[in-house]
């Protein structure tokens, strides 16, 4: 039917055959007998059906490949969550352990520091006791020498009355000698006990220090350095280096400085001195870092070189770390020291009791104010006196 239709259409259109009404009628009847819409619809439905089958097949193929991947992905997510939870728990355990170690090291460091402070104080007290004992021993020696001289004089007497008196006095001096000798032995025993106590305290400090150093090597945390061994020379009143420059400018600081009149100039007899700007009240201070622990027995103050500037009243604070400060007191009472009355005279202040410190701060309470003047400055020069801290070398008295 399709071949005949094409033949009739070709003959009619291109005129290859003679025009004939019968042929034209045949072609028209044949064309009209075909339902094109139904045919095309069937073709389209058939193509759509096959396309749907192919799409379903493709979907099934994709799903068969994607489903295992999705399952693997869920398993990986589950495993990753479990691993993350386990790592979090482990990190929490590590952090708790670190917090515990940090607290332990802190407590140990504080304990060593406090033990060192107690040792310093105990050794300082023992040192004073030992010197008192030595002075008493020397007095005993002098008394024994005097008794020996008296005994020689009494033995040389020729008179019977003098002889009887001599015998009586000799008996008395002999008893006194025995008492003095007993006292001397007791003092020796006390000195020996003091030395044993010092050795025991030093041994404890060394053990604590070794333990702290061992823990410090195991942990990156820092701890306070082992405390210096306490001792003092017999003469503990030497200048510590402000005037002669032994204490460097970098070790001297102040709350405020005016221009080139810096804290490094706050030295006794310095030509420039230290000044602040104009003030009406004072919360200013000068601080000195001795770079190691010292026994500080006295200090001296002097006004600034110019312009009627000096400190009238001040207090003294001390510290061993530069952070924790203690006011110097006499007994339980705060010590408010009276300063200078002019800009040139040096005033010496004895600190009783002495301080054991690495840092010293002079807090200025009041200063000289000129009448009807807006140019009231604060300024001063100073020096500290004492000796370094070390362990005393005690010799056995003879």
C-alpha positions as CSV (number, residue, x, y, z in Angstrom):
1,X,0.0,0.0,0.0
2,X,2.8,2.4,0.8
3,X,4.6,1.5,-2.5
4,X,1.4,2.1,-4.5
5,X,0.8,5.4,-2.8
6,X,4.3,6.6,-3.5
7,X,4.0,5.6,-7.1
8,X,0.7,7.4,-7.6
9,X,2.0,10.5,-5.9
10,X,5.2,10.5,-8.0
11,X,3.4,10.1,-11.3
12,X,0.9,12.8,-10.4
13,X,3.4,15.3,-9.2
14,X,6.2,15.0,-11.6
15,X,4.1,14.1,-14.6
16,X,6.2,11.2,-15.7
17,X,3.0,9.3,-16.8
18,X,0.1,10.7,-18.8
19,X,-2.4,12.5,-16.7
20,X,-5.2,10.1,-16.2
21,X,-8.2,10.7,-14.1
22,X,-8.3,7.0,-13.0
23,X,-4.9,7.2,-11.6
24,X,-5.6,10.3,-9.7
25,X,-8.7,8.9,-8.3
26,X,-6.9,5.8,-7.2
27,X,-4.3,7.7,-5.4
28,X,-6.9,9.9,-3.7
29,X,-8.9,6.9,-2.6
30,X,-5.9,5.1,-1.3
31,X,-4.7,8.2,0.6
32,X,-8.0,8.7,2.2
33,X,-8.3,5.1,3.3
34,X,-5.2,5.5,5.7
35,X,-5.7,6.8,9.3
36,X,-2.5,8.7,9.8
37,X,-3.3,10.0,13.3
38,X,-3.8,6.5,14.6
39,X,-0.7,5.2,12.9
40,X,1.5,7.9,14.3
41,X,0.0,7.6,17.7
42,X,0.7,3.8,17.8
43,X,4.3,4.6,16.7
44,X,4.7,7.2,19.4
45,X,3.2,4.9,22.0
46,X,5.5,2.1,20.9
47,X,8.6,4.4,21.1
48,X,7.4,5.7,24.5
49,X,7.0,2.2,25.8
50,X,10.4,1.1,24.7
51,X,11.9,4.4,26.1
52,X,10.2,3.8,29.4
53,X,11.5,0.2,29.5
54,X,15.0,1.5,28.9
55,X,14.7,4.2,31.6
56,X,13.4,1.7,34.1
57,X,16.3,-0.7,33.2
58,X,18.8,2.2,33.6
59,X,17.2,3.2,36.9
60,X,17.5,-0.4,38.2
61,X,21.1,-0.5,37.1
62,X,22.0,2.8,38.7
63,X,20.2,1.8,41.9
64,X,22.0,-1.5,42.0
65,X,25.3,0.4,41.9
66,X,24.3,3.4,44.1
67,X,22.7,1.3,46.9
68,X,25.9,-0.4,48.0
69,X,27.8,2.9,47.8
70,X,25.1,4.5,50.0
71,X,25.3,1.6,52.5
72,X,29.1,1.9,52.6
73,X,28.8,5.7,53.1
74,X,26.4,5.2,56.0
75,X,28.9,2.6,57.5
76,X,31.7,5.1,57.1
77,X,29.6,7.9,58.7
78,X,28.8,5.6,61.6
79,X,32.5,4.5,62.0
80,X,33.6,8.2,61.7
81,X,31.2,9.2,64.5
82,X,32.4,6.3,66.7
83,X,36.0,7.2,66.1
84,X,35.3,10.9,66.8
85,X,33.6,10.0,70.0
86,X,36.5,7.7,71.0
87,X,39.1,10.4,70.2
88,X,37.0,13.0,72.2
89,X,36.9,10.7,75.2
90,X,40.7,10.1,74.9
91,X,41.4,13.8,74.6
92,X,39.2,14.5,77.7
93,X,41.1,11.9,79.6
94,X,44.4,13.4,78.5
95,X,43.2,17.0,79.4
96,X,42.0,15.8,82.8
97,X,45.4,14.1,83.4
98,X,47.2,17.3,82.3
99,X,45.0,19.4,84.7
100,X,45.8,17.0,87.5
101,X,49.6,17.1,86.7
102,X,49.4,20.9,86.4
103,X,47.7,21.2,89.8
104,X,50.1,18.8,91.3
105,X,53.1,20.7,90.0
106,X,51.7,23.9,91.1
107,X,51.0,22.6,94.6
108,X,54.5,21.1,94.7
109,X,56.1,24.4,93.6
110,X,54.1,26.3,96.2
111,X,55.2,23.8,98.8
112,X,58.8,24.0,97.9
113,X,58.6,27.8,97.8
114,X,57.0,28.0,101.2
115,X,59.5,25.5,102.6
116,X,62.3,27.6,101.3
117,X,60.8,30.7,102.9
118,X,60.4,28.9,106.2
119,X,64.0,27.6,105.9
120,X,65.3,31.1,105.2
121,X,63.5,32.5,108.2
122,X,64.5,29.6,110.4
123,X,68.2,29.8,109.4
124,X,68.2,33.6,109.9
125,X,66.8,33.1,113.4
126,X,69.3,30.3,114.1
127,X,72.1,32.4,112.7
128,X,71.3,35.1,115.2
129,X,71.0,32.6,118.0
130,X,74.4,31.1,117.1
131,X,76.0,34.5,117.2
132,X,74.5,35.2,120.6
133,X,75.8,31.9,121.8
134,X,79.2,32.7,120.5
135,X,79.2,36.0,122.2
136,X,78.2,34.3,125.5
137,X,81.0,31.7,125.0
138,X,83.4,34.6,124.6
139,X,82.1,36.1,127.8
140,X,82.6,32.8,129.5
141,X,86.2,32.6,128.2
142,X,86.8,36.1,129.5
143,X,85.3,35.2,132.9
144,X,87.5,32.1,133.0
145,X,90.6,34.1,132.2
146,X,89.7,36.6,135.0
147,X,89.2,33.8,137.4
148,X,92.6,32.3,136.5
149,X,94.2,35.6,137.1
150,X,92.5,36.0,140.5
151,X,93.6,32.5,141.4
152,X,97.2,33.3,140.6
153,X,97.1,36.4,142.7
154,X,95.5,34.6,145.6
155,X,98.1,31.9,145.5
156,X,100.9,34.5,145.8
157,X,99.5,35.9,149.1
158,X,101.7,35.2,152.1
159,X,99.5,36.4,155.0
160,X,97.6,33.6,156.8
161,X,94.4,35.6,156.7
162,X,95.0,36.3,153.1
163,X,95.9,32.6,152.7
164,X,92.6,31.6,154.4
165,X,90.7,34.1,152.2
166,X,92.6,32.7,149.2
167,X,91.5,29.2,150.0
168,X,87.9,30.4,150.5
169,X,88.0,32.4,147.2
170,X,89.7,29.6,145.4
171,X,86.9,27.2,146.4
172,X,84.4,29.8,145.3
173,X,86.1,30.4,142.0
174,X,86.5,26.7,141.5
175,X,82.7,26.2,141.8
176,X,82.2,29.2,139.5
177,X,84.6,27.7,137.1
178,X,82.8,24.4,137.1
179,X,79.5,26.2,136.5
180,X,81.0,28.2,133.6
181,X,82.6,25.1,132.2
182,X,79.2,23.3,132.4
183,X,77.6,26.3,130.7
184,X,80.2,26.3,128.0
185,X,79.6,22.6,127.3
186,X,75.9,23.2,127.2
187,X,76.5,26.0,124.6
188,X,78.6,23.7,122.6
189,X,75.8,21.2,122.6
190,X,73.3,23.8,121.6
191,X,75.5,24.9,118.7
192,X,75.8,21.3,117.6
193,X,72.0,20.9,117.7
194,X,71.5,24.1,115.7
195,X,74.0,22.8,113.0
196,X,72.1,19.5,112.9
197,X,68.8,21.2,112.4
198,X,70.3,23.4,109.7
199,X,71.6,20.3,107.9
200,X,68.3,18.6,108.2
201,X,66.5,21.6,106.8
202,X,69.0,21.9,103.9
203,X,68.5,18.1,103.2
204,X,64.8,18.6,103.0
205,X,65.1,21.6,100.7
206,X,67.5,19.7,98.4
207,X,65.1,16.7,98.2
208,X,62.2,19.0,97.4
209,X,64.3,20.8,94.8
210,X,65.4,17.6,93.1
211,X,61.8,16.4,93.0
212,X,60.7,19.7,91.5
213,X,63.5,19.6,88.9
214,X,62.6,16.0,88.0
215,X,58.9,16.9,87.5
216,X,59.9,20.0,85.6
217,X,61.8,17.9,83.1
218,X,58.8,15.7,82.6
219,X,56.4,18.6,82.1
220,X,56.7,21.8,80.0
221,X,55.1,23.7,82.8
222,X,57.4,26.0,84.7
223,X,57.8,26.1,88.4
224,X,59.5,28.6,90.8
225,X,63.3,28.2,90.8
226,X,64.9,26.5,93.9
227,X,65.3,29.0,96.6
228,X,68.7,30.3,97.4
229,X,70.5,29.1,100.4
230,X,70.3,31.5,103.3
231,X,73.4,33.0,104.8
232,X,74.8,36.3,105.9
233,X,78.2,37.8,106.4
234,X,79.2,39.1,109.8
235,X,78.9,42.7,108.5
236,X,75.6,43.1,106.8
237,X,75.4,46.8,106.2
238,X,77.3,47.3,103.0
239,X,75.9,49.5,100.2
240,X,74.2,47.3,97.6
241,X,75.1,49.3,94.5
242,X,72.7,52.2,93.8
243,X,75.3,54.9,94.3
244,X,78.3,53.2,92.6
245,X,76.2,51.8,89.7
246,X,76.6,48.1,90.6
247,X,72.8,48.0,90.3
248,X,72.2,48.7,86.6
249,X,69.7,51.3,85.2
250,X,67.6,48.4,83.8
251,X,67.0,47.1,87.3
252,X,65.5,50.4,88.6
253,X,62.0,51.3,87.6
254,X,59.4,53.8,88.7
255,X,55.6,54.5,88.4
256,X,56.4,57.6,86.2
257,X,59.4,59.6,85.0
258,X,59.7,63.2,83.7
259,X,61.7,63.6,80.5
260,X,65.3,62.4,80.9
261,X,65.1,62.3,84.7
262,X,64.5,58.5,84.7
263,X,64.3,56.0,87.5
264,X,67.9,55.0,86.7
265,X,69.0,58.4,88.1
266,X,67.4,57.7,91.5
267,X,70.8,57.0,93.0
268,X,72.3,58.6,96.1
269,X,74.3,61.8,95.2
270,X,73.4,61.5,91.5
271,X,73.8,64.8,89.6
272,X,70.4,64.6,87.8
273,X,68.1,62.5,90.1
274,X,64.6,61.1,89.4
275,X,61.5,63.3,89.0
276,X,57.9,62.9,88.0
277,X,55.7,65.5,86.4
278,X,53.8,68.1,88.4
279,X,51.6,66.5,91.1
280,X,49.1,67.4,93.8
281,X,48.9,63.9,95.4
282,X,51.2,60.9,95.2
283,X,50.7,57.2,94.3
284,X,54.2,57.0,92.9
285,X,57.0,54.6,93.7
286,X,60.6,53.6,92.9
287,X,61.4,49.9,92.6
288,X,64.8,48.3,92.8
289,X,65.6,44.7,91.5
290,X,68.6,43.3,93.3
291,X,68.6,40.2,91.0
292,X,69.0,37.9,94.0
293,X,67.8,37.6,97.5
294,X,69.5,40.0,100.0
295,X,69.2,40.8,103.7
296,X,68.3,44.5,103.7
297,X,69.1,46.2,107.0
298,X,68.9,49.9,106.2
299,X,68.2,52.5,103.4
300,X,69.1,56.1,102.8
301,X,67.1,58.8,101.0
302,X,68.0,62.1,99.6
303,X,66.0,64.9,97.8
304,X,66.3,65.5,94.1
305,X,69.2,67.9,93.2
306,X,67.0,70.8,92.0
307,X,64.0,72.9,92.7
308,X,63.2,72.1,96.3
309,X,62.0,68.6,95.6
310,X,62.1,65.8,98.2
311,X,59.9,63.0,99.7
312,X,58.5,63.7,103.1
313,X,56.9,60.3,104.0
314,X,57.1,56.9,102.5
315,X,56.6,53.2,103.2
316,X,58.8,50.2,102.1
317,X,57.5,47.1,100.4
318,X,59.5,44.0,99.5
319,X,59.0,40.9,97.3
320,X,60.8,37.8,96.2
321,X,59.1,37.4,92.8
322,X,58.1,41.0,91.8
323,X,54.3,40.1,92.0
324,X,53.5,39.4,95.6
325,X,54.4,42.4,97.9
326,X,54.6,42.7,101.6
327,X,54.8,45.9,103.6
328,X,57.8,46.2,106.0
329,X,56.4,46.3,109.5
330,X,57.8,46.6,113.1
331,X,56.1,43.8,114.9
332,X,52.4,43.9,113.7
333,X,52.5,47.7,113.0
334,X,53.0,49.2,109.6
335,X,56.1,51.4,109.4
336,X,55.5,54.8,108.0
337,X,59.0,56.3,107.5
338,X,59.7,60.1,107.8
339,X,61.7,61.2,104.7
340,X,63.8,64.3,104.0
341,X,63.4,67.9,104.9
342,X,65.6,69.4,102.1
343,X,67.0,68.3,98.8
344,X,70.7,67.6,99.8
345,X,70.8,66.0,103.2
346,X,71.1,62.2,103.3
347,X,68.8,60.5,105.8
348,X,69.5,57.0,106.9
349,X,66.7,54.6,108.1
350,X,67.4,51.4,109.9
351,X,65.0,48.6,109.0
352,X,64.1,46.7,112.2
353,X,63.6,43.8,111.6
354,X,65.7,43.4,108.4
355,X,64.0,42.3,105.2
356,X,64.9,39.3,103.1
357,X,64.0,40.2,99.5
358,X,64.9,40.4,95.9
359,X,62.8,43.4,95.0
360,X,62.3,46.6,97.1
361,X,59.7,49.3,96.4
362,X,59.6,52.7,98.0
363,X,56.0,53.9,98.0
364,X,55.8,57.7,98.3
365,X,53.0,58.9,100.6
366,X,53.7,62.6,100.8
367,X,56.2,65.1,99.3
368,X,57.3,68.7,99.7
369,X,54.8,71.2,98.2
370,X,55.8,74.8,97.5
371,X,53.3,77.4,98.5
372,X,51.3,79.0,95.7
373,X,53.0,76.9,93.0
374,X,51.7,74.6,90.4
375,X,55.2,73.1,89.8
376,X,55.2,70.6,92.7
377,X,57.2,67.6,91.5
378,X,58.1,64.3,93.2
379,X,61.7,63.3,93.1
380,X,64.3,61.5,95.2
381,X,67.6,59.6,95.4
382,X,68.3,56.5,97.4
383,X,70.6,53.6,98.4
384,X,70.0,50.2,100.1
385,X,72.3,48.6,102.6
386,X,72.6,44.9,103.5
387,X,74.3,41.7,102.3
388,X,73.6,38.8,99.9
389,X,71.7,35.8,101.2
390,X,73.8,32.6,101.7
391,X,74.3,29.8,104.2
392,X,76.4,30.8,107.2
393,X,79.6,28.9,107.9
394,X,79.6,28.2,111.6
395,X,82.9,27.1,113.2
396,X,83.1,25.1,116.3
397,X,84.2,27.3,119.2
398,X,87.4,26.3,121.0
